[in-house]
Structures are given as structure tokens and as C-alpha cells.
């Protein structure tokens, strides 16, 4: 794909702009590991949802920060699961999800719950997440779409995508069009650290990195 354009492919849905107070962000960031894992989750009944759809309930309803690396669809096809849980803790909720789809594992690191395949991990995604980013910043009022797009266009990231013959795609939706209510800047951090700090400081409580396509020729970063 040396001649392939790396222009971002856009899928348009409805646009919604949401601003949340900074006090909310500070409160979420202040949660300790014990606070996070022992937080109570209401009784839950879920049918026919993939594990990343299930986890979206934790981020949207309880503001639990989660980072997800989705496995290659060819190697780890999406599996729909059912959950029927009484009121429980975040930890027990996560363990119940993994029990339903043990192809994935979770770990709490630096205030963020990371999900990734327990096996068959994509080498490119692993390398990208460990890549050191010299500097990244955005100003207040920037949309998530713009932020995700700029991250995938960082020279440290784009260079590796070109070599791997993989094109970045950011999906334009109601979620990605939401604007962030703070300014942000980080230097000398890995991509994983950058994404974690973004969701810890903003109302966007989840990042998802995935590679897909017939030959794994696309990569997507989304909420």
C-alpha cells in the first residue's frame, strides 16, 4: 500500500456536543484502585452483546476508565455474550465478562482498566501502544474526532503505519463529534499513556484501538 492514500475515511452519523464540568473530571481522576474496583454496579441483565459493548455500560453509566485493544476479527471473531448479574462490584462485573469471553484479559494499571487479548495479540498494535510520543496537545473545544485523527497522524505513529501498509480510519459519529472541555498536552509518553491520560482527564472514559479489514489493512481509534 505504498501508493495508498492515508486520508481518513469518514462515516457520518448525528452530531451532538456535550460539555461536562471539570469537577467531574477531577473526581473521576481521584479514584484509587480500591475505589475503582469496589464501586457498586447495579443488577444487570444483558443479552447478545459483544464484550466491548458490555463494557460501554461501565464507562457511560459509572465513568469507569477503560482502554481496549480488540483482537483481529479473523483470529478472534466477536462473540455475543449474555450476563445476568445481581448488584455487584466493578471487579466482579469484569471477572464475569471475562468468564463469558476468556479470549480476553483485564488489568488495572495507573487508574485505567486495560482489556486485551489473552493470546493472539496483534504485534503492530502492541508496538504502537509502546511507542514514545514526543509531544501531543489540543485546545479546549476540540472534538474527539479531531483528537483521534491527530493522534493517528503523529509522525511516530504514521511512520509505522506506512511501513506496515496499514491505513488509519476514524469514524465520525455522535460520540466522536463531542467536544472536549479542557486543553491538554503531554510530552515524552507512550501512546498507551497518552490515551490513558486523555480519558482520565476528560469526560471520554474509554479508548478502543483495533485493526481490521480483509488483511488487517485498517486501524481505528475510537471511544
VOGU-533750 format. One line per 2 residues: number of its first residue (from 1); their letters; for each residue x, y, z of N, C-alpha, C, CB. Coordinates in nm, 2 decimals, padded with zeros to 4 digits. Glycine has a CB too. Example, Ala and Ser with C-alpha at 12.3 -4.5 7.8 and 13.67 -1.06 7.14 Angstrom:
2
1) AS) 01.32:-00.57:00.78:01.23:-00.45:00.78:01.32:-00.33:00.78:01.13:-00.45:00.90; 01.28:-00.22:00.71:01.37:-00.11:00.71:01.29:00.00:00.79:01.41:-00.06:00.57
END
This chain:
223
1) XX) 00.08:-00.12:00.00:00.00:00.00:00.00:00.09:00.12:00.00:-00.09:00.00:00.12; 00.20:00.12:-00.06:00.29:00.23:-00.06:00.23:00.35:-00.14:00.43:00.20:-00.13
3) XX) 00.14:00.32:-00.23:00.08:00.43:-00.30:-00.06:00.46:-00.25:00.06:00.39:-00.45; -00.10:00.39:-00.14:-00.24:00.41:-00.09:-00.25:00.54:-00.01:-00.28:00.29:00.00
5) XX) -00.35:00.61:-00.03:-00.38:00.74:00.04:-00.41:00.71:00.19:-00.49:00.82:-00.02; -00.35:00.79:00.27:-00.38:00.77:00.42:-00.48:00.87:00.47:-00.25:00.79:00.49
7) XX) -00.56:00.92:00.37:-00.67:01.01:00.41:-00.76:00.93:00.50:-00.74:01.07:00.29; -00.82:01.00:00.60:-00.91:00.94:00.70:-01.04:00.91:00.63:-00.92:01.02:00.83
9) XX) -01.10:00.79:00.65:-01.23:00.76:00.60:-01.33:00.80:00.70:-01.24:00.61:00.56; -01.44:00.87:00.66:-01.53:00.92:00.75:-01.67:00.86:00.73:-01.54:01.07:00.73
11) XX) -01.73:00.81:00.83:-01.87:00.77:00.83:-01.95:00.86:00.92:-01.88:00.62:00.88; -02.05:00.93:00.86:-02.12:01.04:00.93:-02.24:00.99:00.99:-02.15:01.15:00.83
13) XX) -02.26:01.02:01.12:-02.39:01.00:01.19:-02.43:01.13:01.24:-02.37:00.89:01.30; -02.52:01.13:01.35:-02.57:01.26:01.40:-02.46:01.32:01.49:-02.70:01.24:01.48
15) XX) -02.46:01.45:01.50:-02.36:01.53:01.57:-02.42:01.58:01.70:-02.30:01.64:01.49; -02.36:01.55:01.82:-02.41:01.60:01.94:-02.29:01.66:02.02:-02.47:01.49:02.03
17) XX) -02.30:01.78:02.08:-02.20:01.84:02.15:-02.23:01.84:02.30:-02.17:01.99:02.10; -02.14:01.79:02.38:-02.17:01.78:02.52:-02.05:01.84:02.60:-02.19:01.63:02.57
19) XX) -02.08:01.92:02.70:-01.97:01.97:02.79:-02.00:01.93:02.93:-01.96:02.12:02.78; -01.90:01.87:03.00:-01.92:01.83:03.14:-01.83:01.92:03.23:-01.90:01.68:03.16
21) XX) -01.87:01.95:03.35:-01.78:02.03:03.44:-01.65:01.96:03.47:-01.86:02.06:03.57; -01.55:02.05:03.50:-01.42:02.00:03.53:-01.42:01.93:03.66:-01.32:02.11:03.53
23) XX) -01.51:01.96:03.75:-01.52:01.89:03.88:-01.54:01.74:03.87:-01.63:01.95:03.97; -01.62:01.71:03.76:-01.65:01.57:03.73:-01.52:01.50:03.69:-01.75:01.56:03.62
25) XX) -01.44:01.56:03.61:-01.31:01.50:03.57:-01.22:01.48:03.69:-01.25:01.59:03.46; -01.21:01.58:03.77:-01.12:01.57:03.89:-01.16:01.46:03.98:-01.12:01.70:03.96
27) XX) -01.29:01.44:04.00:-01.35:01.34:04.09:-01.31:01.20:04.03:-01.50:01.36:04.10; -01.33:01.18:03.90:-01.30:01.06:03.84:-01.15:01.02:03.85:-01.34:01.05:03.69
29) XX) -01.07:01.12:03.83:-00.93:01.10:03.84:-00.88:01.07:03.98:-00.85:01.22:03.79; -00.95:01.11:04.08:-00.91:01.10:04.22:-00.94:00.95:04.27:-00.98:01.20:04.30
31) XX) -01.01:00.87:04.20:-01.05:00.74:04.24:-00.92:00.65:04.26:-01.14:00.67:04.14; -00.91:00.59:04.37:-00.80:00.50:04.39:-00.83:00.36:04.33:-00.77:00.48:04.54
33) XX) -00.73:00.27:04.32:-00.76:00.14:04.27:-00.87:00.07:04.34:-00.63:00.06:04.27; -00.86:00.08:04.48:-00.96:00.02:04.56:-01.10:00.07:04.53:-00.93:00.03:04.71
35) XX) -01.11:00.21:04.52:-01.23:00.27:04.49:-01.29:00.22:04.36:-01.22:00.43:04.49; -01.20:00.21:04.26:-01.25:00.18:04.13:-01.31:00.04:04.13:-01.13:00.19:04.03
37) XX) -01.23:-00.06:04.18:-01.27:-00.20:04.17:-01.39:-00.24:04.27:-01.15:-00.29:04.20; -01.40:-00.16:04.37:-01.51:-00.19:04.47:-01.64:-00.11:04.44:-01.46:-00.17:04.61
39) XX) -01.63:-00.02:04.35:-01.75:00.06:04.31:-01.87:-00.04:04.28:-01.72:00.15:04.20; -01.99:00.00:04.33:-02.10:-00.08:04.31:-02.16:-00.07:04.17:-02.21:-00.05:04.42
41) XX) -02.21:-00.18:04.11:-02.27:-00.18:03.98:-02.41:-00.24:04.00:-02.19:-00.26:03.88; -02.51:-00.17:03.95:-02.65:-00.22:03.97:-02.67:-00.36:03.90:-02.75:-00.12:03.91
43) XX) -02.77:-00.43:03.95:-02.81:-00.56:03.89:-02.82:-00.54:03.73:-02.94:-00.61:03.94; -02.77:-00.63:03.66:-02.75:-00.62:03.52:-02.81:-00.74:03.44:-02.61:-00.60:03.48
45) XX) -02.89:-00.72:03.34:-02.93:-00.83:03.25:-02.90:-00.79:03.11:-03.09:-00.85:03.27; -02.81:-00.86:03.05:-02.76:-00.83:02.91:-02.78:-00.95:02.82:-02.62:-00.78:02.92
47) XX) -02.82:-00.93:02.70:-02.83:-01.04:02.61:-02.77:-01.00:02.47:-02.98:-01.09:02.59; -02.70:-01.09:02.42:-02.65:-01.08:02.28:-02.57:-00.95:02.26:-02.76:-01.09:02.18
49) XX) -02.47:-00.92:02.34:-02.38:-00.81:02.32:-02.24:-00.86:02.33:-02.41:-00.70:02.43; -02.15:-00.79:02.24:-02.01:-00.82:02.25:-01.95:-00.77:02.37:-01.94:-00.77:02.12
51) XX) -01.84:-00.82:02.42:-01.78:-00.77:02.54:-01.75:-00.62:02.55:-01.66:-00.85:02.58; -01.71:-00.57:02.43:-01.68:-00.42:02.43:-01.81:-00.34:02.44:-01.60:-00.38:02.30
53) XX) -01.92:-00.40:02.39:-02.05:-00.33:02.41:-02.09:-00.34:02.56:-02.16:-00.39:02.32; -02.07:-00.45:02.62:-02.10:-00.47:02.76:-02.02:-00.37:02.85:-02.07:-00.61:02.81
55) XX) -01.89:-00.35:02.82:-01.80:-00.26:02.89:-01.84:-00.12:02.88:-01.66:-00.28:02.85; -01.91:-00.09:02.76:-01.95:00.05:02.74:-02.05:00.09:02.85:-02.02:00.06:02.61
57) XX) -02.12:00.00:02.91:-02.21:00.03:03.02:-02.13:00.08:03.14:-02.29:-00.09:03.06; -02.01:00.03:03.17:-01.93:00.08:03.28:-01.88:00.22:03.26:-01.82:-00.02:03.30
59) XX) -01.84:00.25:03.13:-01.79:00.38:03.11:-01.90:00.49:03.10:-01.72:00.38:02.97; -02.02:00.45:03.04:-02.12:00.55:03.03:-02.21:00.57:03.15:-02.22:00.51:02.91
61) XX) -02.23:00.46:03.23:-02.31:00.47:03.35:-02.24:00.50:03.48:-02.39:00.34:03.36; -02.11:00.45:03.48:-02.03:00.47:03.61:-01.90:00.54:03.59:-02.01:00.33:03.66
63) XX) -01.87:00.59:03.47:-01.75:00.66:03.44:-01.62:00.59:03.48:-01.75:00.80:03.52; -01.62:00.46:03.45:-01.50:00.38:03.48:-01.41:00.39:03.36:-01.55:00.23:03.50
65) XX) -01.29:00.43:03.37:-01.20:00.45:03.26:-01.14:00.31:03.21:-01.08:00.54:03.30; -01.16:00.29:03.08:-01.13:00.16:03.02:-01.06:00.18:02.89:-01.25:00.07:03.00
67) XX) -00.95:00.11:02.87:-00.88:00.10:02.74:-00.88:-00.04:02.68:-00.73:00.15:02.76; -00.92:-00.05:02.56:-00.95:-00.18:02.50:-00.86:-00.20:02.37:-01.10:-00.20:02.46
69) XX) -00.79:-00.31:02.36:-00.73:-00.35:02.24:-00.80:-00.47:02.18:-00.57:-00.38:02.26; -00.87:-00.45:02.07:-00.96:-00.55:02.01:-00.87:-00.64:01.92:-01.07:-00.49:01.93
71) XX) -00.89:-00.77:01.94:-00.81:-00.86:01.85:-00.86:-00.86:01.71:-00.82:-01.00:01.91; -00.77:-00.91:01.62:-00.81:-00.92:01.48:-00.94:-01.01:01.47:-00.69:-00.99:01.40
73) XX) -01.03:-00.96:01.39:-01.16:-01.02:01.37:-01.15:-01.16:01.32:-01.25:-00.94:01.28; -01.04:-01.18:01.23:-01.02:-01.31:01.17:-00.97:-01.41:01.28:-00.92:-01.31:01.06
75) XX) -00.89:-01.37:01.37:-00.84:-01.46:01.47:-00.93:-01.47:01.60:-00.70:-01.41:01.52; -00.99:-01.36:01.63:-01.08:-01.35:01.75:-01.21:-01.29:01.70:-01.02:-01.27:01.87
77) XX) -01.30:-01.37:01.64:-01.43:-01.31:01.60:-01.51:-01.26:01.71:-01.51:-01.42:01.52; -01.58:-01.15:01.69:-01.67:-01.10:01.80:-01.77:-01.21:01.85:-01.74:-00.97:01.75
79) XX) -01.77:-01.22:01.98:-01.86:-01.32:02.04:-01.97:-01.25:02.12:-01.78:-01.42:02.13; -02.09:-01.28:02.09:-02.20:-01.22:02.17:-02.22:-01.30:02.30:-02.33:-01.21:02.09
81) XX) -02.24:-01.22:02.41:-02.25:-01.29:02.54:-02.38:-01.24:02.61:-02.12:-01.26:02.63; -02.42:-01.32:02.71:-02.53:-01.29:02.80:-02.48:-01.28:02.94:-02.64:-01.39:02.79
83) XX) -02.53:-01.18:03.01:-02.49:-01.16:03.15:-02.62:-01.14:03.23:-02.40:-01.04:03.17; -02.63:-01.20:03.34:-02.74:-01.18:03.44:-02.68:-01.18:03.58:-02.85:-01.30:03.42
85) XX) -02.65:-01.05:03.62:-02.58:-01.04:03.75:-02.67:-00.96:03.85:-02.45:-00.96:03.72; -02.66:-01.00:03.98:-02.72:-00.92:04.08:-02.63:-00.79:04.10:-02.73:-01.00:04.22
87) XX) -02.67:-00.71:04.19:-02.58:-00.59:04.23:-02.44:-00.65:04.27:-02.64:-00.50:04.34; -02.34:-00.59:04.21:-02.21:-00.64:04.24:-02.10:-00.53:04.23:-02.17:-00.75:04.13
89) XX) -01.98:-00.56:04.24:-01.87:-00.46:04.23:-01.81:-00.46:04.08:-01.75:-00.50:04.33; -01.74:-00.36:04.05:-01.68:-00.35:03.92:-01.59:-00.47:03.90:-01.59:-00.22:03.91
91) XX) -01.51:-00.51:04.00:-01.42:-00.62:03.98:-01.49:-00.75:03.94:-01.33:-00.64:04.10; -01.60:-00.78:04.02:-01.68:-00.90:03.99:-01.75:-00.89:03.86:-01.78:-00.92:04.10
93) XX) -01.79:-00.77:03.82:-01.85:-00.75:03.69:-01.75:-00.78:03.58:-01.90:-00.60:03.67; -01.63:-00.73:03.59:-01.52:-00.75:03.49:-01.49:-00.90:03.48:-01.40:-00.67:03.52
95) XX) -01.48:-00.97:03.60:-01.45:-01.11:03.60:-01.56:-01.19:03.53:-01.43:-01.16:03.75; -01.68:-01.15:03.55:-01.80:-01.22:03.49:-01.79:-01.20:03.34:-01.93:-01.16:03.54
97) XX) -01.75:-01.09:03.29:-01.73:-01.06:03.14:-01.63:-01.16:03.09:-01.70:-00.92:03.11; -01.51:-01.16:03.16:-01.40:-01.25:03.11:-01.44:-01.39:03.11:-01.28:-01.22:03.19
99) XX) -01.52:-01.43:03.21:-01.56:-01.57:03.22:-01.65:-01.61:03.10:-01.65:-01.60:03.35; -01.72:-01.51:03.05:-01.80:-01.54:02.93:-01.72:-01.53:02.80:-01.91:-01.43:02.92
101) XX) -01.61:-01.46:02.80:-01.52:-01.45:02.68:-01.38:-01.45:02.73:-01.55:-01.32:02.60; -01.33:-01.57:02.76:-01.19:-01.58:02.82:-01.08:-01.56:02.72:-01.17:-01.72:02.88
103) XX) -01.11:-01.53:02.60:-01.01:-01.49:02.50:-00.95:-01.36:02.53:-01.07:-01.49:02.36; -01.01:-01.28:02.62:-00.96:-01.15:02.67:-00.92:-01.16:02.81:-01.06:-01.04:02.64
105) XX) -00.84:-01.06:02.85:-00.80:-01.05:02.99:-00.80:-00.90:03.03:-00.66:-01.11:03.02; -00.81:-00.87:03.16:-00.81:-00.73:03.21:-00.71:-00.71:03.32:-00.95:-00.69:03.25
107) XX) -00.66:-00.59:03.33:-00.57:-00.55:03.43:-00.58:-00.40:03.46:-00.42:-00.58:03.39; -00.58:-00.36:03.59:-00.59:-00.22:03.63:-00.45:-00.17:03.64:-00.66:-00.21:03.77
109) XX) -00.42:-00.07:03.56:-00.29:00.00:03.55:-00.30:00.15:03.55:-00.21:-00.05:03.43; -00.24:00.21:03.65:-00.24:00.36:03.66:-00.38:00.42:03.65:-00.15:00.41:03.55
111) XX) -00.48:00.36:03.71:-00.61:00.41:03.72:-00.70:00.38:03.60:-00.60:00.56:03.73; -00.65:00.30:03.50:-00.73:00.26:03.39:-00.73:00.11:03.38:-00.67:00.32:03.26
113) XX) -00.85:00.06:03.35:-00.87:-00.09:03.33:-00.84:-00.12:03.18:-01.01:-00.13:03.37; -00.73:-00.20:03.16:-00.69:-00.23:03.03:-00.74:-00.37:02.99:-00.54:-00.23:03.01
115) XX) -00.81:-00.38:02.87:-00.85:-00.51:02.82:-00.77:-00.54:02.69:-01.01:-00.51:02.79; -00.73:-00.66:02.68:-00.65:-00.70:02.56:-00.67:-00.85:02.54:-00.51:-00.66:02.56
117) XX) -00.64:-00.90:02.42:-00.65:-01.05:02.40:-00.55:-01.12:02.49:-00.62:-01.09:02.25; -00.59:-01.23:02.55:-00.50:-01.31:02.63:-00.40:-01.39:02.54:-00.58:-01.41:02.72
119) XX) -00.44:-01.41:02.42:-00.34:-01.47:02.32:-00.37:-01.40:02.19:-00.36:-01.62:02.31; -00.29:-01.44:02.09:-00.31:-01.39:01.95:-00.31:-01.23:01.95:-00.44:-01.44:01.89
121) XX) -00.22:-01.17:02.02:-00.21:-01.03:02.02:-00.15:-00.97:01.90:-00.13:-00.98:02.15; -00.20:-00.86:01.85:-00.15:-00.81:01.72:-00.02:-00.73:01.75:-00.26:-00.71:01.66
123) XX) 00.08:-00.77:01.68:00.22:-00.72:01.70:00.22:-00.57:01.68:00.32:-00.79:01.62; 00.16:-00.52:01.57:00.16:-00.38:01.54:00.09:-00.30:01.64:00.09:-00.36:01.40
125) XX) -00.03:-00.34:01.69:-00.09:-00.27:01.80:-00.01:-00.26:01.92:-00.23:-00.33:01.82; 00.05:-00.37:01.96:00.14:-00.38:02.08:00.25:-00.28:02.06:00.19:-00.52:02.10
127) XX) 00.31:-00.28:01.95:00.43:-00.19:01.92:00.38:-00.04:01.93:00.49:-00.22:01.79; 00.27:-00.01:01.86:00.22:00.13:01.86:00.19:00.18:02.01:00.09:00.14:01.78
129) XX) 00.13:00.09:02.09:00.10:00.14:02.22:00.22:00.16:02.31:00.01:00.03:02.29; 00.33:00.10:02.28:00.46:00.12:02.35:00.54:00.22:02.28:00.53:-00.01:02.35
131) XX) 00.50:00.28:02.17:00.57:00.38:02.10:00.58:00.51:02.18:00.52:00.41:01.96; 00.70:00.57:02.20:00.71:00.70:02.27:00.67:00.82:02.18:00.86:00.72:02.32
133) XX) 00.58:00.90:02.23:00.53:01.02:02.16:00.60:01.14:02.22:00.38:01.03:02.18; 00.67:01.22:02.13:00.74:01.33:02.18:00.66:01.44:02.23:00.83:01.39:02.07
135) XX) 00.54:01.47:02.17:00.45:01.58:02.21:00.32:01.57:02.14:00.52:01.72:02.19; 00.21:01.59:02.22:00.08:01.60:02.17:00.00:01.70:02.25:00.01:01.46:02.17
137) XX) -00.08:01.78:02.18:-00.16:01.88:02.25:-00.29:01.91:02.17:-00.08:02.00:02.28; -00.39:01.96:02.24:-00.51:02.01:02.18:-00.57:02.12:02.27:-00.61:01.90:02.14
139) XX) -00.65:02.21:02.21:-00.71:02.32:02.29:-00.85:02.28:02.33:-00.70:02.45:02.21; -00.90:02.36:02.42:-01.04:02.34:02.47:-01.14:02.35:02.35:-01.07:02.44:02.58
141) XX) -01.24:02.27:02.34:-01.34:02.28:02.24:-01.30:02.19:02.12:-01.35:02.42:02.19; -01.19:02.12:02.12:-01.16:02.03:02.01:-01.24:01.90:02.02:-01.01:01.99:02.02
143) XX) -01.29:01.85:01.90:-01.38:01.73:01.90:-01.29:01.61:01.92:-01.46:01.73:01.77; -01.35:01.50:01.97:-01.28:01.38:01.98:-01.24:01.33:01.84:-01.37:01.27:02.05
145) XX) -01.32:01.35:01.74:-01.28:01.31:01.61:-01.15:01.37:01.57:-01.39:01.35:01.51; -01.14:01.50:01.59:-01.01:01.57:01.56:-00.89:01.51:01.64:-01.03:01.72:01.58
147) XX) -00.92:01.49:01.77:-00.82:01.44:01.86:-00.77:01.30:01.81:-00.87:01.43:02.00; -00.86:01.21:01.78:-00.82:01.07:01.74:-00.75:01.08:01.61:-00.95:00.98:01.73
149) XX) -00.80:01.17:01.52:-00.73:01.18:01.39:-00.59:01.23:01.40:-00.81:01.28:01.30; -00.57:01.33:01.48:-00.44:01.39:01.50:-00.34:01.29:01.57:-00.44:01.51:01.59
151) XX) -00.39:01.21:01.66:-00.31:01.10:01.72:-00.26:01.00:01.62:-00.39:01.03:01.83; -00.35:00.96:01.53:-00.31:00.86:01.43:-00.22:00.92:01.32:-00.43:00.80:01.36
153) XX) -00.22:01.06:01.32:-00.13:01.13:01.22:00.00:01.17:01.28:-00.20:01.25:01.16; 00.02:01.14:01.41:00.15:01.17:01.47:00.26:01.11:01.40:00.15:01.13:01.62
155) XX) 00.38:01.17:01.37:00.48:01.11:01.29:00.53:00.98:01.35:00.60:01.21:01.28; 00.54:00.97:01.48:00.58:00.84:01.54:00.49:00.73:01.51:00.60:00.86:01.69
157) XX) 00.36:00.76:01.49:00.26:00.65:01.46:00.25:00.63:01.31:00.13:00.69:01.52; 00.24:00.74:01.24:00.22:00.73:01.09:00.34:00.66:01.02:00.20:00.86:01.03
159) XX) 00.46:00.68:01.07:00.57:00.61:01.01:00.56:00.46:01.02:00.70:00.66:01.08; 00.51:00.42:01.13:00.50:00.27:01.15:00.38:00.22:01.07:00.48:00.24:01.30
161) XX) 00.27:00.30:01.05:00.16:00.25:00.97:00.20:00.24:00.83:00.04:00.35:00.99; 00.28:00.33:00.78:00.32:00.33:00.64:00.41:00.20:00.61:00.40:00.45:00.60
163) XX) 00.50:00.17:00.70:00.58:00.06:00.69:00.50:-00.07:00.69:00.69:00.05:00.80; 00.40:-00.07:00.78:00.31:-00.19:00.79:00.20:-00.20:00.69:00.25:-00.19:00.93
165) XX) 00.20:-00.09:00.60:00.09:-00.09:00.50:-00.05:-00.09:00.56:00.11:-00.21:00.40; -00.07:-00.01:00.66:-00.20:00.00:00.73:-00.25:00.14:00.73:-00.18:-00.05:00.88
167) XX) -00.37:00.16:00.69:-00.43:00.30:00.68:-00.52:00.33:00.80:-00.51:00.31:00.55; -00.51:00.45:00.86:-00.59:00.49:00.97:-00.73:00.53:00.93:-00.52:00.60:01.05
169) XX) -00.83:00.49:01.01:-00.97:00.53:00.99:-01.02:00.58:01.12:-01.05:00.41:00.93; -01.09:00.70:01.12:-01.16:00.75:01.23:-01.30:00.76:01.20:-01.10:00.88:01.29
171) XX) -01.39:00.70:01.27:-01.53:00.71:01.24:-01.60:00.83:01.30:-01.61:00.58:01.30; -01.67:00.90:01.22:-01.74:01.03:01.26:-01.88:00.99:01.31:-01.74:01.13:01.15
173) XX) -01.91:01.01:01.44:-02.03:00.97:01.49:-02.07:01.08:01.60:-02.03:00.83:01.56; -02.19:01.06:01.66:-02.23:01.15:01.77:-02.13:01.15:01.88:-02.37:01.11:01.83
175) XX) -02.06:01.03:01.91:-01.96:01.03:02.01:-01.84:01.10:01.98:-01.93:00.89:02.05; -01.78:01.08:01.86:-01.66:01.14:01.82:-01.67:01.29:01.79:-01.60:01.07:01.70
177) XX) -01.79:01.34:01.77:-01.81:01.48:01.74:-01.83:01.56:01.87:-01.93:01.50:01.65; -01.84:01.49:01.99:-01.84:01.57:02.11:-01.71:01.64:02.14:-01.87:01.47:02.23
179) XX) -01.73:01.76:02.19:-01.61:01.85:02.21:-01.56:01.83:02.35:-01.64:02.00:02.18; -01.43:01.84:02.37:-01.37:01.82:02.50:-01.35:01.96:02.57:-01.23:01.76:02.48
181) XX) -01.39:01.96:02.70:-01.39:02.09:02.77:-01.27:02.14:02.83:-01.50:02.08:02.87; -01.15:02.08:02.80:-01.03:02.12:02.86:-00.92:02.13:02.75:-00.98:02.03:02.97
183) XX) -00.81:02.20:02.78:-00.69:02.20:02.70:-00.60:02.08:02.75:-00.61:02.33:02.70; -00.52:02.03:02.67:-00.44:01.91:02.71:-00.31:01.91:02.64:-00.52:01.78:02.67
185) XX) -00.21:01.87:02.71:-00.08:01.85:02.64:00.01:01.75:02.72:00.00:01.98:02.63; 00.08:01.67:02.65:00.17:01.57:02.71:00.29:01.56:02.62:00.10:01.43:02.73
187) XX) 00.40:01.53:02.69:00.53:01.51:02.62:00.60:01.38:02.67:00.62:01.63:02.63; 00.67:01.32:02.58:00.76:01.20:02.62:00.68:01.09:02.70:00.87:01.25:02.71
189) XX) 00.57:01.05:02.64:00.49:00.95:02.69:00.46:00.84:02.58:00.35:01.00:02.75; 00.43:00.72:02.62:00.39:00.62:02.52:00.25:00.65:02.48:00.40:00.48:02.58
191) XX) 00.22:00.59:02.36:00.08:00.61:02.31:-00.02:00.56:02.42:00.06:00.53:02.18; 00.00:00.45:02.48:-00.09:00.39:02.58:-00.10:00.50:02.70:-00.04:00.26:02.64
193) XX) 00.01:00.55:02.74:00.00:00.65:02.85:-00.08:00.78:02.80:00.14:00.69:02.89; -00.06:00.82:02.68:-00.13:00.93:02.62:-00.28:00.91:02.62:-00.08:00.96:02.48
195) XX) -00.32:00.79:02.57:-00.46:00.76:02.57:-00.52:00.75:02.71:-00.48:00.63:02.49; -00.45:00.69:02.80:-00.50:00.68:02.94:-00.52:00.81:03.00:-00.40:00.59:03.02
197) XX) -00.42:00.90:02.98:-00.43:01.03:03.05:-00.54:01.12:02.98:-00.30:01.11:03.03; -00.57:01.09:02.86:-00.68:01.16:02.79:-00.81:01.12:02.86:-00.68:01.13:02.64
199) XX) -00.83:00.99:02.88:-00.96:00.95:02.93:-00.97:00.98:03.08:-00.99:00.80:02.91; -00.86:00.99:03.15:-00.86:01.02:03.29:-00.90:01.17:03.32:-00.73:00.99:03.36
201) XX) -00.86:01.25:03.22:-00.88:01.40:03.24:-01.00:01.45:03.17:-00.76:01.47:03.19; -01.07:01.37:03.09:-01.18:01.42:03.02:-01.31:01.34:03.04:-01.15:01.43:02.87
203) XX) -01.42:01.38:02.99:-01.54:01.30:03.01:-01.55:01.18:02.92:-01.66:01.39:02.97; -01.46:01.17:02.83:-01.45:01.05:02.74:-01.38:00.94:02.82:-01.37:01.07:02.61
205) XX) -01.45:00.84:02.87:-01.39:00.74:02.96:-01.34:00.61:02.90:-01.49:00.71:03.07; -01.34:00.61:02.77:-01.29:00.48:02.70:-01.21:00.51:02.58:-01.41:00.39:02.67
207) XX) -01.11:00.43:02.56:-01.05:00.43:02.42:-01.04:00.28:02.37:-00.90:00.49:02.43; -01.06:00.27:02.24:-01.06:00.14:02.18:-00.96:00.15:02.06:-01.20:00.09:02.13
209) XX) -00.87:00.06:02.05:-00.77:00.05:01.94:-00.79:-00.08:01.87:-00.62:00.08:01.98; -00.82:-00.08:01.74:-00.84:-00.21:01.67:-00.79:-00.20:01.53:-00.99:-00.24:01.67
211) XX) -00.75:-00.32:01.48:-00.70:-00.34:01.35:-00.80:-00.43:01.28:-00.56:-00.39:01.34; -00.84:-00.40:01.15:-00.94:-00.48:01.09:-00.92:-00.47:00.94:-01.08:-00.43:01.13
213) XX) -01.02:-00.53:00.86:-01.01:-00.54:00.72:-00.97:-00.68:00.68:-00.90:-00.44:00.67; -00.99:-00.71:00.55:-00.96:-00.84:00.49:-00.82:-00.89:00.53:-00.98:-00.84:00.34
215) XX) -00.73:-00.80:00.52:-00.59:-00.84:00.55:-00.53:-00.75:00.66:-00.50:-00.82:00.43; -00.62:-00.70:00.75:-00.57:-00.62:00.86:-00.52:-00.48:00.81:-00.47:-00.69:00.94
217) XX) -00.57:-00.43:00.70:-00.51:-00.31:00.64:-00.56:-00.18:00.70:-00.54:-00.32:00.49; -00.65:-00.19:00.80:-00.70:-00.06:00.86:-00.68:-00.07:01.01:-00.85:-00.04:00.82
219) XX) -00.67:00.05:01.06:-00.66:00.07:01.21:-00.75:00.18:01.25:-00.51:00.10:01.26; -00.82:00.16:01.36:-00.92:00.25:01.41:-00.90:00.29:01.56:-01.06:00.20:01.39
221) XX) -00.91:00.41:01.59:-00.91:00.46:01.73:-01.04:00.52:01.76:-00.79:00.56:01.76; -01.11:00.48:01.86:-01.24:00.53:01.89:-01.27:00.53:02.04:-01.35:00.46:01.81
223) X) -01.38:00.58:02.08:-01.43:00.58:02.22:-01.50:00.44:02.24:-01.52:00.70:02.25
END
